[in-house]
Amino acid sequence: MPKKDSKTTISSKIDDLKTKIDWFYSDEFGVDEAPKRYEEVLALTKEVEKDLKDLKNQITVLSKDFSK
């Protein structure tokens, strides 16, 4: 799997995640490849969760600045 650019958007990561999950329900599914694909999905899920947490923190900081 190619390394993701750090500037990849959350939306594109979520789209990629949907595509990877769809593979498990497709005719291309293969038991031998499933563990590797699962690990990719898990890693990408963690990235998205971190990105969303960072975004939430950014919004919280910005909202505090506007409430002054």
Secondary structure, 3 states (H helix, E strand, C coil): CCCCCCCCCHHHHHHHHHHHHHHHCCCCCCCCCHHHHHHHHHHHHHHHHHHHHHHHHHHHHHHHHHCC
